[in-house]
Amino acid sequence: MGEIVIKIKIPEGFEELKEKIENLVNREAEEVIKKLAVLKSAKGCLKTEKSWQELEAELYEDAHR
């Protein structure tokens, strides 16, 4: 399993929220990974007009909202 390190600049006055910010980013990243895993496992099984690449792109777009 790989690992990604994300660096986030925390503005002054928000340092006490560092742990909450880390938890939020980790939780969101885990959700995206879970969705990608489900989408990958369903590849070829879904009956849709969209391609695998289009579905994956939509997932990424939803994650960035």
All heavy atoms as TSV, in Angstrom:
chain	resi	resn	atom	element	x	y	z
A	1	MET	N	N	0.845	-1.169	0.000
A	1	MET	CA	C	0.000	0.000	0.000
A	1	MET	C	C	0.894	1.236	0.000
A	1	MET	O	O	1.882	1.295	0.707
A	1	MET	CB	C	-0.902	-0.005	1.240
A	1	MET	CG	C	-1.786	1.213	1.311
A	1	MET	SD	S	-2.776	1.332	2.789
A	1	MET	CE	C	-3.880	-0.016	2.591
A	2	GLY	N	N	0.542	2.211	-0.812
A	2	GLY	CA	C	1.303	3.445	-0.895
A	2	GLY	C	C	0.825	4.471	0.111
A	2	GLY	O	O	-0.182	4.297	0.783
A	3	GLU	N	N	1.560	5.542	0.197
A	3	GLU	CA	C	1.220	6.609	1.128
A	3	GLU	C	C	1.421	7.952	0.433
A	3	GLU	O	O	2.366	8.123	-0.333
A	3	GLU	CB	C	2.113	6.533	2.365
A	3	GLU	CG	C	1.784	7.551	3.415
A	3	GLU	CD	C	2.614	7.358	4.668
A	3	GLU	OE1	O	2.748	6.218	5.132
A	3	GLU	OE2	O	3.124	8.360	5.161
A	4	ILE	N	N	0.532	8.884	0.710
A	4	ILE	CA	C	0.630	10.232	0.169
A	4	ILE	C	C	0.719	11.198	1.340
A	4	ILE	O	O	-0.041	11.090	2.299
A	4	ILE	CB	C	-0.600	10.584	-0.687
A	4	ILE	CG1	C	-0.696	9.670	-1.894
A	4	ILE	CG2	C	-0.553	12.044	-1.128
A	4	ILE	CD1	C	-1.977	9.865	-2.694
A	5	VAL	N	N	1.642	12.140	1.243
A	5	VAL	CA	C	1.771	13.164	2.268
A	5	VAL	C	C	1.228	14.465	1.687
A	5	VAL	O	O	1.642	14.899	0.620
A	5	VAL	CB	C	3.243	13.350	2.693
A	5	VAL	CG1	C	3.386	14.471	3.695
A	5	VAL	CG2	C	3.791	12.048	3.260
A	6	ILE	N	N	0.282	15.065	2.399
A	6	ILE	CA	C	-0.335	16.306	1.958
A	6	ILE	C	C	0.082	17.407	2.926
A	6	ILE	O	O	-0.068	17.260	4.136
A	6	ILE	CB	C	-1.874	16.185	1.927
A	6	ILE	CG1	C	-2.279	15.078	0.965
A	6	ILE	CG2	C	-2.511	17.520	1.556
A	6	ILE	CD1	C	-3.754	14.749	1.004
A	7	LYS	N	N	0.599	18.489	2.370
A	7	LYS	CA	C	0.994	19.625	3.191
A	7	LYS	C	C	-0.053	20.721	3.033
A	7	LYS	O	O	-0.414	21.087	1.919
A	7	LYS	CB	C	2.371	20.141	2.777
A	7	LYS	CG	C	3.472	19.155	3.066
A	7	LYS	CD	C	4.819	19.748	2.738
A	7	LYS	CE	C	5.900	18.727	3.042
A	7	LYS	NZ	N	7.237	19.286	2.853
A	8	ILE	N	N	-0.503	21.236	4.167
A	8	ILE	CA	C	-1.510	22.286	4.171
A	8	ILE	C	C	-0.992	23.432	5.024
A	8	ILE	O	O	-0.554	23.222	6.157
A	8	ILE	CB	C	-2.851	21.771	4.743
A	8	ILE	CG1	C	-3.375	20.602	3.908
A	8	ILE	CG2	C	-3.873	22.896	4.826
A	8	ILE	CD1	C	-4.588	19.936	4.499
A	9	LYS	N	N	-1.065	24.636	4.473
A	9	LYS	CA	C	-0.665	25.808	5.241
A	9	LYS	C	C	-1.852	26.254	6.087
A	9	LYS	O	O	-2.938	26.514	5.565
A	9	LYS	CB	C	-0.230	26.941	4.322
A	9	LYS	CG	C	1.058	26.639	3.595
A	9	LYS	CD	C	1.488	27.805	2.732
A	9	LYS	CE	C	2.765	27.443	1.998
A	9	LYS	NZ	N	3.240	28.546	1.140
A	10	ILE	N	N	-1.633	26.320	7.395
A	10	ILE	CA	C	-2.683	26.722	8.320
A	10	ILE	C	C	-2.432	28.180	8.703
A	10	ILE	O	O	-1.365	28.503	9.227
A	10	ILE	CB	C	-2.693	25.824	9.573
A	10	ILE	CG1	C	-2.904	24.367	9.166
A	10	ILE	CG2	C	-3.770	26.275	10.551
A	10	ILE	CD1	C	-2.756	23.386	10.302
A	11	PRO	N	N	-3.391	29.056	8.440
A	11	PRO	CA	C	-3.212	30.473	8.760
A	11	PRO	C	C	-3.037	30.693	10.266
A	11	PRO	O	O	-3.487	29.884	11.083
A	11	PRO	CB	C	-4.513	31.129	8.281
A	11	PRO	CG	C	-5.166	30.144	7.393
A	11	PRO	CD	C	-4.685	28.801	7.816
A	12	GLU	N	N	-2.397	31.794	10.600
A	12	GLU	CA	C	-2.223	32.132	12.002
A	12	GLU	C	C	-3.585	32.218	12.678
A	12	GLU	O	O	-4.553	32.677	12.092
A	12	GLU	CB	C	-1.495	33.472	12.130
A	12	GLU	CG	C	-0.037	33.403	11.777
A	12	GLU	CD	C	0.666	34.729	12.013
A	12	GLU	OE1	O	0.293	35.460	12.946
A	12	GLU	OE2	O	1.589	35.009	11.246
A	13	GLY	N	N	-3.647	31.768	13.897
A	13	GLY	CA	C	-4.893	31.779	14.639
A	13	GLY	C	C	-5.684	30.493	14.502
A	13	GLY	O	O	-6.666	30.284	15.204
A	14	PHE	N	N	-5.268	29.611	13.589
A	14	PHE	CA	C	-5.976	28.350	13.381
A	14	PHE	C	C	-5.119	27.145	13.757
A	14	PHE	O	O	-5.515	26.012	13.519
A	14	PHE	CB	C	-6.423	28.211	11.920
A	14	PHE	CG	C	-7.507	29.165	11.540
A	14	PHE	CD1	C	-7.201	30.365	10.915
A	14	PHE	CD2	C	-8.830	28.890	11.828
A	14	PHE	CE1	C	-8.183	31.260	10.564
A	14	PHE	CE2	C	-9.835	29.773	11.478
A	14	PHE	CZ	C	-9.516	30.974	10.858
A	15	GLU	N	N	-3.953	27.393	14.345
A	15	GLU	CA	C	-3.042	26.297	14.689
A	15	GLU	C	C	-3.695	25.282	15.623
A	15	GLU	O	O	-3.423	24.087	15.547
A	15	GLU	CB	C	-1.756	26.831	15.332
A	15	GLU	CG	C	-0.854	27.584	14.388
A	15	GLU	CD	C	-1.187	29.076	14.323
A	15	GLU	OE1	O	-2.130	29.539	15.001
A	15	GLU	OE2	O	-0.489	29.775	13.569
A	16	GLU	N	N	-4.579	25.746	16.504
A	16	GLU	CA	C	-5.230	24.825	17.448
A	16	GLU	C	C	-6.197	23.873	16.738
A	16	GLU	O	O	-6.620	22.869	17.311
A	16	GLU	CB	C	-5.966	25.594	18.553
A	16	GLU	CG	C	-7.183	26.362	18.084
A	16	GLU	CD	C	-6.877	27.731	17.498
A	16	GLU	OE1	O	-5.717	28.158	17.444
A	16	GLU	OE2	O	-7.845	28.380	17.070
A	17	LEU	N	N	-6.526	24.161	15.491
A	17	LEU	CA	C	-7.427	23.304	14.712
A	17	LEU	C	C	-6.681	22.291	13.857
A	17	LEU	O	O	-7.288	21.581	13.060
A	17	LEU	CB	C	-8.321	24.162	13.821
A	17	LEU	CG	C	-9.253	25.135	14.543
A	17	LEU	CD1	C	-9.980	26.000	13.537
A	17	LEU	CD2	C	-10.227	24.394	15.431
A	18	LYS	N	N	-5.369	22.212	14.014
A	18	LYS	CA	C	-4.541	21.332	13.177
A	18	LYS	C	C	-5.061	19.897	13.173
A	18	LYS	O	O	-5.222	19.283	12.121
A	18	LYS	CB	C	-3.093	21.369	13.657
A	18	LYS	CG	C	-2.172	20.475	12.853
A	18	LYS	CD	C	-0.765	20.491	13.397
A	18	LYS	CE	C	0.078	19.486	12.628
A	18	LYS	NZ	N	1.389	19.326	13.177
A	19	GLU	N	N	-5.345	19.355	14.335
A	19	GLU	CA	C	-5.794	17.956	14.422
A	19	GLU	C	C	-7.156	17.768	13.744
A	19	GLU	O	O	-7.375	16.790	13.040
A	19	GLU	CB	C	-5.876	17.520	15.886
A	19	GLU	CG	C	-6.105	16.028	16.033
A	19	GLU	CD	C	-5.987	15.571	17.476
A	19	GLU	OE1	O	-5.109	16.071	18.192
A	19	GLU	OE2	O	-6.798	14.720	17.867
A	20	LYS	N	N	-8.058	18.728	13.924
A	20	LYS	CA	C	-9.374	18.635	13.283
A	20	LYS	C	C	-9.238	18.694	11.761
A	20	LYS	O	O	-9.926	17.977	11.040
A	20	LYS	CB	C	-10.291	19.754	13.766
A	20	LYS	CG	C	-10.769	19.569	15.176
A	20	LYS	CD	C	-11.739	20.661	15.571
A	20	LYS	CE	C	-12.224	20.426	16.989
A	20	LYS	NZ	N	-13.200	21.434	17.418
A	21	ILE	N	N	-8.344	19.552	11.285
A	21	ILE	CA	C	-8.115	19.670	9.842
A	21	ILE	C	C	-7.537	18.370	9.294
A	21	ILE	O	O	-7.962	17.883	8.248
A	21	ILE	CB	C	-7.205	20.872	9.532
A	21	ILE	CG1	C	-7.926	22.175	9.874
A	21	ILE	CG2	C	-6.768	20.865	8.068
A	21	ILE	CD1	C	-7.041	23.404	9.860
A	22	GLU	N	N	-6.570	17.793	10.005
A	22	GLU	CA	C	-5.976	16.513	9.577
A	22	GLU	C	C	-7.038	15.430	9.501
A	22	GLU	O	O	-7.089	14.667	8.534
A	22	GLU	CB	C	-4.881	16.086	10.547
A	22	GLU	CG	C	-3.607	16.869	10.435
A	22	GLU	CD	C	-2.571	16.461	11.480
A	22	GLU	OE1	O	-2.900	15.699	12.413
A	22	GLU	OE2	O	-1.433	16.909	11.348
A	23	ASN	N	N	-7.898	15.350	10.502
A	23	ASN	CA	C	-8.954	14.335	10.516
A	23	ASN	C	C	-9.923	14.534	9.357
A	23	ASN	O	O	-10.345	13.566	8.719
A	23	ASN	CB	C	-9.707	14.361	11.847
A	23	ASN	CG	C	-8.864	13.854	12.993
A	23	ASN	OD1	O	-7.910	13.116	12.806
A	23	ASN	ND2	N	-9.205	14.269	14.192
A	24	LEU	N	N	-10.264	15.775	9.081
A	24	LEU	CA	C	-11.183	16.080	7.981
A	24	LEU	C	C	-10.588	15.669	6.643
A	24	LEU	O	O	-11.244	15.001	5.835
A	24	LEU	CB	C	-11.507	17.575	7.968
A	24	LEU	CG	C	-12.404	18.056	6.833
A	24	LEU	CD1	C	-13.797	17.469	6.978
A	24	LEU	CD2	C	-12.476	19.563	6.828
A	25	VAL	N	N	-9.333	16.018	6.402
A	25	VAL	CA	C	-8.668	15.670	5.142
A	25	VAL	C	C	-8.544	14.153	5.013
A	25	VAL	O	O	-8.825	13.589	3.948
A	25	VAL	CB	C	-7.288	16.354	5.050
A	25	VAL	CG1	C	-6.492	15.820	3.869
A	25	VAL	CG2	C	-7.447	17.866	4.946
A	26	ASN	N	N	-8.160	13.487	6.084
A	26	ASN	CA	C	-8.029	12.023	6.049
A	26	ASN	C	C	-9.365	11.357	5.768
A	26	ASN	O	O	-9.444	10.415	4.970
A	26	ASN	CB	C	-7.444	11.497	7.354
A	26	ASN	CG	C	-5.970	11.764	7.483
A	26	ASN	OD1	O	-5.256	11.887	6.491
A	26	ASN	ND2	N	-5.492	11.876	8.700
A	27	ARG	N	N	-10.419	11.828	6.413
A	27	ARG	CA	C	-11.745	11.234	6.229
A	27	ARG	C	C	-12.209	11.405	4.776
A	27	ARG	O	O	-12.724	10.467	4.168
A	27	ARG	CB	C	-12.730	11.873	7.208
A	27	ARG	CG	C	-14.060	11.197	7.273
A	27	ARG	CD	C	-14.947	11.678	8.414
A	27	ARG	NE	N	-15.028	13.119	8.524
A	27	ARG	CZ	C	-14.553	13.837	9.554
A	27	ARG	NH1	N	-13.946	13.231	10.544
A	27	ARG	NH2	N	-14.683	15.139	9.589
A	28	GLU	N	N	-12.013	12.605	4.212
A	28	GLU	CA	C	-12.420	12.849	2.830
A	28	GLU	C	C	-11.609	11.986	1.858
A	28	GLU	O	O	-12.164	11.435	0.908
A	28	GLU	CB	C	-12.257	14.333	2.483
A	28	GLU	CG	C	-13.258	15.230	3.159
A	28	GLU	CD	C	-14.688	14.954	2.747
A	28	GLU	OE1	O	-14.945	14.717	1.551
A	28	GLU	OE2	O	-15.561	14.968	3.633
A	29	ALA	N	N	-10.313	11.878	2.100
A	29	ALA	CA	C	-9.456	11.063	1.227
A	29	ALA	C	C	-9.874	9.594	1.293
A	29	ALA	O	O	-9.929	8.911	0.264
A	29	ALA	CB	C	-7.999	11.219	1.624
A	30	GLU	N	N	-10.180	9.102	2.485
A	30	GLU	CA	C	-10.612	7.712	2.630
A	30	GLU	C	C	-11.913	7.458	1.881
A	30	GLU	O	O	-12.087	6.400	1.272
A	30	GLU	CB	C	-10.770	7.365	4.109
A	30	GLU	CG	C	-9.441	7.223	4.835
A	30	GLU	CD	C	-9.600	7.037	6.333
A	30	GLU	OE1	O	-10.751	6.986	6.838
A	30	GLU	OE2	O	-8.564	6.958	7.009
A	31	GLU	N	N	-12.834	8.415	1.903
A	31	GLU	CA	C	-14.093	8.265	1.179
A	31	GLU	C	C	-13.852	8.166	-0.328
A	31	GLU	O	O	-14.454	7.335	-1.001
A	31	GLU	CB	C	-15.034	9.434	1.482
A	31	GLU	CG	C	-15.745	9.322	2.796
A	31	GLU	CD	C	-16.650	8.102	2.862
A	31	GLU	OE1	O	-17.429	7.854	1.915
A	31	GLU	OE2	O	-16.558	7.377	3.865
A	32	VAL	N	N	-12.979	9.009	-0.850
A	32	VAL	CA	C	-12.667	8.975	-2.280
A	32	VAL	C	C	-12.036	7.635	-2.644
A	32	VAL	O	O	-12.393	7.028	-3.656
A	32	VAL	CB	C	-11.741	10.152	-2.673
A	32	VAL	CG1	C	-11.218	9.977	-4.093
A	32	VAL	CG2	C	-12.470	11.468	-2.529
A	33	ILE	N	N	-11.122	7.149	-1.814
A	33	ILE	CA	C	-10.467	5.860	-2.079
A	33	ILE	C	C	-11.483	4.731	-2.078
A	33	ILE	O	O	-11.454	3.847	-2.947
A	33	ILE	CB	C	-9.337	5.616	-1.055
A	33	ILE	CG1	C	-8.196	6.613	-1.310
A	33	ILE	CG2	C	-8.842	4.187	-1.119
A	33	ILE	CD1	C	-7.172	6.675	-0.199
A	34	LYS	N	N	-12.413	4.747	-1.125
A	34	LYS	CA	C	-13.459	3.716	-1.076
A	34	LYS	C	C	-14.317	3.751	-2.335
A	34	LYS	O	O	-14.626	2.711	-2.924
A	34	LYS	CB	C	-14.348	3.920	0.151
A	34	LYS	CG	C	-13.711	3.540	1.454
A	34	LYS	CD	C	-14.651	3.817	2.616
A	34	LYS	CE	C	-13.967	3.635	3.944
A	34	LYS	NZ	N	-14.844	4.006	5.072
A	35	LYS	N	N	-14.699	4.953	-2.764
A	35	LYS	CA	C	-15.527	5.074	-3.967
A	35	LYS	C	C	-14.779	4.587	-5.202
A	35	LYS	O	O	-15.351	3.927	-6.063
A	35	LYS	CB	C	-15.979	6.513	-4.148
A	35	LYS	CG	C	-17.011	6.950	-3.127
A	35	LYS	CD	C	-17.389	8.402	-3.308
A	35	LYS	CE	C	-18.389	8.852	-2.265
A	35	LYS	NZ	N	-18.728	10.278	-2.419
A	36	LEU	N	N	-13.497	4.912	-5.283
A	36	LEU	CA	C	-12.692	4.443	-6.418
A	36	LEU	C	C	-12.580	2.920	-6.418
A	36	LEU	O	O	-12.625	2.294	-7.474
A	36	LEU	CB	C	-11.301	5.071	-6.391
A	36	LEU	CG	C	-11.209	6.521	-6.840
A	36	LEU	CD1	C	-9.818	7.072	-6.565
A	36	LEU	CD2	C	-11.550	6.643	-8.312
A	37	ALA	N	N	-12.433	2.331	-5.236
A	37	ALA	CA	C	-12.336	0.875	-5.140
A	37	ALA	C	C	-13.627	0.215	-5.611
A	37	ALA	O	O	-13.597	-0.775	-6.354
A	37	ALA	CB	C	-12.012	0.458	-3.707
A	38	VAL	N	N	-14.759	0.760	-5.204
A	38	VAL	CA	C	-16.049	0.215	-5.625
A	38	VAL	C	C	-16.220	0.383	-7.129
A	38	VAL	O	O	-16.638	-0.544	-7.833
A	38	VAL	CB	C	-17.215	0.898	-4.867
A	38	VAL	CG1	C	-18.548	0.553	-5.486
A	38	VAL	CG2	C	-17.182	0.525	-3.400
A	39	LEU	N	N	-15.874	1.563	-7.632
A	39	LEU	CA	C	-15.995	1.822	-9.059
A	39	LEU	C	C	-15.096	0.882	-9.857
A	39	LEU	O	O	-15.512	0.321	-10.878
A	39	LEU	CB	C	-15.641	3.277	-9.360
A	39	LEU	CG	C	-15.889	3.784	-10.765
A	39	LEU	CD1	C	-17.362	3.653	-11.141
A	39	LEU	CD2	C	-15.440	5.223	-10.893
A	40	LYS	N	N	-13.880	0.669	-9.380
A	40	LYS	CA	C	-12.947	-0.226	-10.074
A	40	LYS	C	C	-13.463	-1.658	-10.070
A	40	LYS	O	O	-13.356	-2.370	-11.068
A	40	LYS	CB	C	-11.569	-0.149	-9.412
A	40	LYS	CG	C	-10.517	-0.931	-10.142
A	40	LYS	CD	C	-9.156	-0.732	-9.516
A	40	LYS	CE	C	-8.103	-1.487	-10.281
A	40	LYS	NZ	N	-6.767	-1.267	-9.730
A	41	SER	N	N	-14.035	-2.092	-8.946
A	41	SER	CA	C	-14.541	-3.470	-8.873
A	41	SER	C	C	-15.758	-3.663	-9.776
A	41	SER	O	O	-16.040	-4.771	-10.214
A	41	SER	CB	C	-14.884	-3.848	-7.435
A	41	SER	OG	O	-16.004	-3.121	-6.976
A	42	ALA	N	N	-16.477	-2.574	-10.042
A	42	ALA	CA	C	-17.659	-2.663	-10.884
A	42	ALA	C	C	-17.342	-2.452	-12.358
A	42	ALA	O	O	-18.235	-2.548	-13.203
A	42	ALA	CB	C	-18.691	-1.632	-10.432
A	43	LYS	N	N	-16.095	-2.186	-12.663
A	43	LYS	CA	C	-15.697	-1.926	-14.052
A	43	LYS	C	C	-16.114	-3.097	-14.939
A	43	LYS	O	O	-15.832	-4.250	-14.651
A	43	LYS	CB	C	-14.178	-1.732	-14.127
A	43	LYS	CG	C	-13.672	-1.371	-15.495
A	43	LYS	CD	C	-12.175	-1.145	-15.456
A	43	LYS	CE	C	-11.637	-0.798	-16.810
A	43	LYS	NZ	N	-10.191	-0.601	-16.776
A	44	GLY	N	N	-16.844	-2.778	-15.971
A	44	GLY	CA	C	-17.307	-3.810	-16.893
A	44	GLY	C	C	-18.648	-4.403	-16.511
A	44	GLY	O	O	-19.278	-5.073	-17.307
A	45	CYS	N	N	-19.095	-4.158	-15.285
A	45	CYS	CA	C	-20.381	-4.699	-14.818
A	45	CYS	C	C	-21.518	-3.700	-14.945
A	45	CYS	O	O	-22.669	-4.088	-14.999
A	45	CYS	CB	C	-20.277	-5.126	-13.358
A	45	CYS	SG	S	-19.083	-6.428	-13.056
A	46	LEU	N	N	-21.168	-2.425	-14.932
A	46	LEU	CA	C	-22.190	-1.393	-14.977
A	46	LEU	C	C	-22.723	-1.224	-16.393
A	46	LEU	O	O	-21.952	-1.170	-17.341
A	46	LEU	CB	C	-21.611	-0.044	-14.507
A	46	LEU	CG	C	-21.166	0.046	-13.066
A	46	LEU	CD1	C	-20.498	1.406	-12.818
A	46	LEU	CD2	C	-22.330	-0.128	-12.128
A	47	LYS	N	N	-24.023	-1.134	-16.486
A	47	LYS	CA	C	-24.634	-0.868	-17.782
A	47	LYS	C	C	-24.928	0.622	-17.819
A	47	LYS	O	O	-25.877	1.097	-17.223
A	47	LYS	CB	C	-25.900	-1.684	-17.955
A	47	LYS	CG	C	-25.611	-3.152	-18.046
A	47	LYS	CD	C	-26.825	-3.947	-18.394
A	47	LYS	CE	C	-26.392	-5.404	-18.443
A	47	LYS	NZ	N	-27.311	-6.228	-19.151
A	48	THR	N	N	-24.059	1.344	-18.488
A	48	THR	CA	C	-24.186	2.794	-18.561
A	48	THR	C	C	-23.683	3.290	-19.897
A	48	THR	O	O	-22.914	2.609	-20.569
A	48	THR	CB	C	-23.399	3.468	-17.408
A	48	THR	OG1	O	-23.503	4.871	-17.538
A	48	THR	CG2	C	-21.947	3.073	-17.416
A	49	GLU	N	N	-24.149	4.452	-20.259
A	49	GLU	CA	C	-23.712	5.066	-21.506
A	49	GLU	C	C	-22.323	5.684	-21.355
A	49	GLU	O	O	-21.644	5.950	-22.330
A	49	GLU	CB	C	-24.706	6.158	-21.935
A	49	GLU	CG	C	-26.104	5.646	-22.221
A	49	GLU	CD	C	-26.150	4.717	-23.417
A	49	GLU	OE1	O	-25.477	4.996	-24.423
A	49	GLU	OE2	O	-26.876	3.704	-23.356
A	50	LYS	N	N	-21.904	5.915	-20.105
A	50	LYS	CA	C	-20.629	6.578	-19.841
A	50	LYS	C	C	-19.494	5.565	-19.783
A	50	LYS	O	O	-19.679	4.431	-19.366
A	50	LYS	CB	C	-20.693	7.341	-18.529
A	50	LYS	CG	C	-21.719	8.451	-18.554
A	50	LYS	CD	C	-21.749	9.184	-17.256
A	50	LYS	CE	C	-22.825	10.262	-17.296
A	50	LYS	NZ	N	-22.871	11.002	-16.047
A	51	SER	N	N	-18.326	6.024	-20.181
A	51	SER	CA	C	-17.151	5.158	-20.112
A	51	SER	C	C	-16.597	5.153	-18.691
A	51	SER	O	O	-16.956	5.980	-17.858
A	51	SER	CB	C	-16.066	5.667	-21.073
A	51	SER	OG	O	-15.524	6.886	-20.598
A	52	TRP	N	N	-15.715	4.207	-18.439
A	52	TRP	CA	C	-15.030	4.106	-17.149
A	52	TRP	C	C	-14.313	5.414	-16.834
A	52	TRP	O	O	-14.372	5.921	-15.728
A	52	TRP	CB	C	-14.056	2.938	-17.209
A	52	TRP	CG	C	-12.982	2.951	-16.178
A	52	TRP	CD1	C	-11.670	3.238	-16.371
A	52	TRP	CD2	C	-13.103	2.656	-14.791
A	52	TRP	NE1	N	-10.977	3.151	-15.199
A	52	TRP	CE2	C	-11.835	2.788	-14.206
A	52	TRP	CE3	C	-14.167	2.305	-13.967
A	52	TRP	CZ2	C	-11.603	2.585	-12.847
A	52	TRP	CZ3	C	-13.927	2.096	-12.615
A	52	TRP	CH2	C	-12.667	2.226	-12.074
A	53	GLN	N	N	-13.684	6.011	-17.822
A	53	GLN	CA	C	-12.948	7.257	-17.609
A	53	GLN	C	C	-13.894	8.398	-17.238
A	53	GLN	O	O	-13.566	9.220	-16.374
A	53	GLN	CB	C	-12.136	7.634	-18.857
A	53	GLN	CG	C	-10.952	6.730	-19.127
A	53	GLN	CD	C	-11.341	5.424	-19.833
A	53	GLN	OE1	O	-12.460	5.270	-20.306
A	53	GLN	NE2	N	-10.419	4.482	-19.878
A	54	GLU	N	N	-15.068	8.447	-17.865
A	54	GLU	CA	C	-16.039	9.495	-17.542
A	54	GLU	C	C	-16.566	9.340	-16.118
A	54	GLU	O	O	-16.695	10.325	-15.393
A	54	GLU	CB	C	-17.203	9.471	-18.527
A	54	GLU	CG	C	-16.843	9.931	-19.925
A	54	GLU	CD	C	-17.979	9.710	-20.902
A	54	GLU	OE1	O	-18.571	8.608	-20.909
A	54	GLU	OE2	O	-18.259	10.644	-21.673
A	55	LEU	N	N	-16.852	8.112	-15.711
A	55	LEU	CA	C	-17.326	7.871	-14.352
A	55	LEU	C	C	-16.262	8.239	-13.325
A	55	LEU	O	O	-16.562	8.843	-12.296
A	55	LEU	CB	C	-17.734	6.403	-14.182
A	55	LEU	CG	C	-18.957	5.955	-14.968
A	55	LEU	CD1	C	-19.106	4.442	-14.869
A	55	LEU	CD2	C	-20.200	6.653	-14.470
A	56	GLU	N	N	-15.016	7.881	-13.619
A	56	GLU	CA	C	-13.917	8.198	-12.716
A	56	GLU	C	C	-13.728	9.715	-12.622
A	56	GLU	O	O	-13.530	10.259	-11.533
A	56	GLU	CB	C	-12.633	7.533	-13.193
A	56	GLU	CG	C	-11.485	7.653	-12.229
A	56	GLU	CD	C	-10.271	6.867	-12.683
A	56	GLU	OE1	O	-10.052	6.715	-13.913
A	56	GLU	OE2	O	-9.536	6.417	-11.809
A	57	ALA	N	N	-13.825	10.414	-13.729
A	57	ALA	CA	C	-13.674	11.867	-13.744
A	57	ALA	C	C	-14.790	12.524	-12.918
A	57	ALA	O	O	-14.544	13.462	-12.159
A	57	ALA	CB	C	-13.711	12.398	-15.171
A	58	GLU	N	N	-16.015	12.019	-13.023
A	58	GLU	CA	C	-17.112	12.551	-12.239
A	58	GLU	C	C	-16.884	12.349	-10.742
A	58	GLU	O	O	-17.188	13.216	-9.934
A	58	GLU	CB	C	-18.439	11.902	-12.642
A	58	GLU	CG	C	-18.980	12.397	-13.948
A	58	GLU	CD	C	-20.297	11.737	-14.321
A	58	GLU	OE1	O	-20.908	11.072	-13.461
A	58	GLU	OE2	O	-20.716	11.907	-15.471
A	59	LEU	N	N	-16.320	11.214	-10.391
A	59	LEU	CA	C	-16.020	10.933	-8.989
A	59	LEU	C	C	-15.026	11.948	-8.450
A	59	LEU	O	O	-15.183	12.482	-7.370
A	59	LEU	CB	C	-15.495	9.512	-8.826
A	59	LEU	CG	C	-15.127	9.100	-7.413
A	59	LEU	CD1	C	-16.353	9.092	-6.522
A	59	LEU	CD2	C	-14.486	7.736	-7.414
A	60	TYR	N	N	-13.970	12.217	-9.220
A	60	TYR	CA	C	-12.969	13.202	-8.813
A	60	TYR	C	C	-13.600	14.595	-8.690
A	60	TYR	O	O	-13.305	15.340	-7.767
A	60	TYR	CB	C	-11.798	13.236	-9.791
A	60	TYR	CG	C	-10.799	12.138	-9.582
A	60	TYR	CD1	C	-10.587	11.172	-10.558
A	60	TYR	CD2	C	-10.061	12.054	-8.409
A	60	TYR	CE1	C	-9.688	10.151	-10.376
A	60	TYR	CE2	C	-9.128	11.030	-8.213
A	60	TYR	CZ	C	-8.953	10.090	-9.200
A	60	TYR	OH	O	-8.047	9.082	-9.005
A	61	GLU	N	N	-14.466	14.942	-9.642
A	61	GLU	CA	C	-15.127	16.246	-9.583
A	61	GLU	C	C	-15.972	16.374	-8.328
A	61	GLU	O	O	-15.963	17.407	-7.675
A	61	GLU	CB	C	-15.988	16.457	-10.821
A	61	GLU	CG	C	-15.192	16.679	-12.094
A	61	GLU	CD	C	-16.065	16.677	-13.337
A	61	GLU	OE1	O	-17.315	16.624	-13.211
A	61	GLU	OE2	O	-15.494	16.719	-14.435
A	62	ASP	N	N	-16.701	15.319	-7.989
A	62	ASP	CA	C	-17.526	15.340	-6.775
A	62	ASP	C	C	-16.664	15.462	-5.519
A	62	ASP	O	O	-17.067	16.111	-4.562
A	62	ASP	CB	C	-18.378	14.069	-6.678
A	62	ASP	CG	C	-19.498	14.054	-7.702
A	62	ASP	OD1	O	-19.809	15.129	-8.260
A	62	ASP	OD2	O	-20.065	12.974	-7.934
A	63	ALA	N	N	-15.503	14.871	-5.549
A	63	ALA	CA	C	-14.622	14.914	-4.376
A	63	ALA	C	C	-14.076	16.312	-4.145
A	63	ALA	O	O	-13.731	16.661	-3.027
A	63	ALA	CB	C	-13.476	13.927	-4.550
A	64	HIS	N	N	-14.002	17.117	-5.187
A	64	HIS	CA	C	-13.405	18.454	-5.066
A	64	HIS	C	C	-14.451	19.532	-4.827
A	64	HIS	O	O	-14.129	20.704	-4.870
A	64	HIS	CB	C	-12.586	18.777	-6.313
A	64	HIS	CG	C	-11.401	17.897	-6.451
A	64	HIS	ND1	N	-10.332	17.943	-5.601
A	64	HIS	CD2	C	-11.124	16.889	-7.324
A	64	HIS	CE1	C	-9.445	17.042	-5.948
A	64	HIS	NE2	N	-9.919	16.390	-6.993
A	65	ARG	N	N	-15.668	19.155	-4.596
A	65	ARG	CA	C	-16.723	20.147	-4.336
A	65	ARG	C	C	-16.852	20.412	-2.869
A	65	ARG	O	O	-16.571	19.751	-2.022
A	65	ARG	CB	C	-18.063	19.658	-4.868
A	65	ARG	CG	C	-18.080	19.665	-6.364
A	65	ARG	CD	C	-19.416	19.287	-6.873
A	65	ARG	NE	N	-19.313	19.098	-8.307
A	65	ARG	CZ	C	-20.230	18.580	-9.031
A	65	ARG	NH1	N	-21.358	18.215	-8.517
A	65	ARG	NH2	N	-20.078	18.436	-10.312
